[in-house]
Amino acid sequence: MSEPASWPRLDLPITPPYPPMEAKLVDAVPDGAGWLFEPKWDGFRCVAFRDGDTVALQSKAGQPLTRYFPEVADAVRKLGPRRFVLDGELAVPVDGELAFDALLQRIHPAESRVRKLAAETPAIFLVFDLLVDPEGHVLVGEPLADRRPKLETFAGRHVADHGDVRLSPATTDRRVVEGWFDDMAGLGLDGVMAKRLDAAYASGERTAMQKIKRMRTADCVVGGFRWASGKRVVGSLLLGLYDDDGLLHHVGFTSTFKANERGAVLDKLQPLIGGEGFSGSAPGGPSRWSTERTGEWEPLEPTLVCEVRYDHWSGDRFRHGTTFLRWRPDKASRQCRFDQVRPRSRRSA
């Protein structure tokens, strides 16, 4: 999804690219009243715009998704209202579970390949917010306590329970949330979202929504890599996060890849070798991980994003090596910031 964004003309009060509301990763479900809880689906964030017969699907990074998910665009186009904007998640159900790998395969340059996959493993759109209603009213300034009933009314009139567009469930009952955590894998969940009922839609901000995941993860920029000792294969990826000044700082590394994965990883990195790398702190100086190969690393053009699992964040680094989980082509590198991992007190200092 690296091509320049191209959007159709839309006569709507909100048009793409429109930054969706983001979430702050926290360790536990927040205490107290005033929260609405939703499943965190294992998919791609998507904002869907409809103006008559024209539909545009936008990724979290502000890039077009329409060509990659033509069946979802068709499903949105078939809904009764002619004008609206919805926020939700794209997912691909396979054998009763949500398959993120199947979703990744859809980001393909060949239209014939996309059409084939759309027919074989069609995606669904799980909707959790209404930003513009069918009368053209902008709802983003209203609290979630008012937006959610309007979304449920919209869904009750126009969305089928098991169709290609579905209403994502929500609850204020913590016992329901505990049930979600007990059976996340079976439900196709990646965690739980907690949204403030008294908050407006915080476009591009992490102030009104929190996410609680099964494991601690972060989306990082791959700013470089190290070769494996004595071999011309990738030993580990060097990870970076952006600060408030737009500088990319080295924050850690991934553990070693399996032997049968290294060739594909190198193929993905090869075109980016020799890029800018880290514009802030970089590998090579004194480090708690220093070895005889500390300075032997290759800088990359900082465009690749990957999701990693980690056990502890200390200071401005991952304390130990992280585990590579997957590539995230749906996210822009500039969205990979320290506020994913830093405590709130650090962010406001």
N, C-alpha and C positions, 0 to 999 in steps of 0.2 A: 504494500500500500504506500509506496514511496512516490508515486507520480503526483504532479501538482493537482490540487483539489479542483474539481469542476462541478459546479452546482447548477441545476435548472432554475429558471426564474419562478419564484413562489410569491404569491400575494398573501403573505401571512405576517402577523406582528412579530414573530420570531422566525428567523431563517438561519440556515447553516452557513458557516460553522458556528454552533452555539455550545459553549462549554457546559457539559452536564455537571450536576452536583457531585462532589467527590466525598470520600469517606476517610476518616482517620482510623488506622488500625489500633485496636486496644486489646488488652489481655482477657477481659471478662465482660459479660453483659452488664450494662450500667444499672446502678441501683436507683430506686425511687420511681415515682409516677411520671407521666408525661412523655413516655416513649412508645413508639409503634415499632414492632419487630417484623421483619420480613426475611425469607430465605435469601441467602447469597448464592445465586446460581453459578454453576461452573461454565461460563460462556463469555461472549463479547458484549460489552455495553453498547447500546444502540439508541439513538434518538430518531424517531420516525416522523417525518413531515409529510402531510398530505394537503394538496391544494387541487381540488378537482380530480382529474385523472393523473396528475403528476405526483409522484411519490419520491422522496429522497430519504435514504437511510444514512445516518452519520455515526461514525465510530467515536469512542471516547476521546481519541486524539484529534477529532475534527476532520477526519478524512471520509470520503464517500465509501459506503459499503453496498450500495444498491446493485452494482453489477455482479457482486459476489454472492448475493442472496436474492435472486430474481423471484423465487417462490414466496419469500416474505414480502417483497414489494407488491406482488400480486395480491397476497392476502390482505395487506393494509389497504390496497386500492378497492377491494371488494367490501370493506366495511361500509355500513349505511351512511354515516356522515361524510360530507364532501370536503370539510376543512377541519384539521386538528393537528396537534403535536403531542406525541406520546414519548415517554422515557421508559426504557425497559432493557431486557437482556436477550440476545440471540443465543440459542442453544440447539444442539443436534441430538435428539433422542436416538439411541441405538440399542435394541434389545432391552428396552425398559430403563436404560440409564442414559445420562447425558455424557456424550463422548467429546471431550475437548480436542482430541487429535483429529476427529472428523471435521470439527469446526476449522482447525488450522488448514486442512487440505483445501478448504474453499477459497483461500486467498491465493488464487492462481491466475497467471496472465492470460491463459487460453480460455476464451468464452465457451468453447465446446466442452472443455473439461469441467467448468463450473456448472454448465447445464446438465451434464451427465450426473455429477454429484448431487445437484439439486433434486434430480429425479430419484436417485438411489437412496440418499440420506437427507431428506428435506429438513430444513431448520424450522424452528418455531420461534415466536416472539412473545416473551413473558413480560407483560406490561405492569409497571408499578407506579407510574405517575402520569398525570394529565397536565400538560403545560399550557396548551391553548385548547379551549373547548370548541364544539361544533358551531357555536355562535360567533366565534372569533375573539372571545374574551381571553386575555392573558391572565393566567392563574398563578404565575410564579411568585407574585408578591403576597399571595394568601398563605396562611399557615397550613401545614399538612393536615391538621384537624378538619379543615374545610376542603382541601384538595382531594383527600382520599374518598369521602362520600361522593364527590362529583365523578371521580374515576369509576367508582363502583356502579353508579347510575349509568355511565357511559357503557361499561362492560356488560351490565345487565341487559341493556337494550341491543347491543351490537356484537358482543364477543361470545363465542361458543365455549363451553367448558373444556372441550377436548379438540378445539380447532387449531389452526395454524397461528392464530393470535389468541393469547390466553391471559386472564387476570392472574397476576402473581398473588398468592395469599399473604395476609397480614394479620397480626394479632397484638393485643396488649396483655395477653395472658402468658405469664412466664412459664406456666406448666406446659403450654404448647411449645414454647421455645426449647424447653428441656427435651421434649420429644424429638424435635428437629435435630438437636445435637446427638441424641441417642442413635439416630438412624440416618446420618448424613449421607453415607455412601449409597444407601438404597434409594434415597430421595434425589440423588444427583446434586447435592448441595456442596458448596465450598466454604460455608460458614453461615453466619447470621448477621443481618444488618439491623441497626438500631437507629431510628430517626426521631428527632424531636417533633412532637405534635404541635408545638407552638411556634415552630420555625417556618419561615418562607423558604422557597426553593433557592438554595445558595449556589447559584451557577458558578462553577469553577472553584468552589471553596470546600473546605473540609470541616466547616463549623457546625453543620446541622445533622451530620450523619456519622455513625461509627460502624466499623465492621469487626466482627469477632470470628476468627478463622479457627479451623481445626488445628492448624499448625502456624507457627510464625513464619511469614513469608514477606518478601520485598521484591519489587520490580527494579532492576538495576540496569544501567548502561554498561555494555561491554567496551571498555576503553582500551583494552589490550589483552595480551595473553602471554603465557610462558611456554616455551618448548619443554617437552618431557626430557628428562636427563638422558643424554646420549642418543636421542632419537629425533627425527624430523617430524614429530607429531605433537599435537596440542597436549600440554600437561595440565594447564588450568587456565580459566578465564579470569581476567582482572576486572573487578567490578567498580563502578562509580556511581555517585549521586551528585546532583546539582545543589549548590547553595543559593541563597537569595540574590547573590550578585551574578548568577549565571555561570559560575565556575564549576567544572566537573572534578570532583575529588575522588581519589582512590580510597575505597572503603573495605576492600577485602578480596577474596578469591574463591573460586569454586574448587571442590575436591576433584581428584583425578577422574577422568572419564574412563569408561570401559574400553577395552581394546577395539571392540567392534563398532564403537561410536566415534572414534577419533578421526577417521577419514572424512565422515560427513561434516563433523565440526570444522575441520580445517578447510573444507570446500566452502563452507559458509563464511569463514573469516578471510580467506585469501584475497578477495577483491577489495577488502578494506584495509589491508596492511599498508603502513606508511602514512596513515591519517594523523589527525591532530592529537589523538590520545587524550590524556588528562590535562585540562587547562588550569586546574588547581593543584593540590598536593598529588604527587605521583609516586609510584613504586621506586625503590632504589636507595632511599636513605635509611637511617636507623629504623628497624622494624622489629616487632615482637616475633615476626615470622622469618627473620633474616636467615638466609642460607648462603652457600657459596654461589648460588645462581641468582641472588637478589637482583642484580642489575641486568640480567639477561631476559629482557621482555620486548615484545613487539607492540608498538602503538597501533591503534586502529582508528579509522574514521568512526566517531562515536554515534552511530545510528542504530546499532542492534540493541534490543532490549530483551532481557531474560528474567524469568521469575526464579528465585532461589529460596530454599528453606534454611533457616538459621536458628541457633539455639540461644544466642546471647548477643546483645549489642552493648558495647562499652565505649564511652567517649564518642568518637566519630568513626568507629570501625566495628565490623563484625569480629567478635573475640576469636572465633575459630573459623576454619574453612566452612563454606556453605555447600549445600547440595543443589546442583542444577536440577530444576524441575521441568522447564519448558521455555521455548522462545515465545515472545509476546509481540507479534507483528501488528497487533491492534493498538499498541501504545506508542506514543511518541517519546523519544529519548528525553526531551525536556520536561516530561511529566514525572521523571524519576528523581524525586527530591528527598532531602533529609527529613521532611516532615512526615514521611511514612514511618520512621523508626525512632525519631527523637521524642522524648517525653515533652508534654505540653510546656512545662516550665522552661525547657531549653529553647523552645521555639519562640517564646515570648520575651526571652531575656534580651 
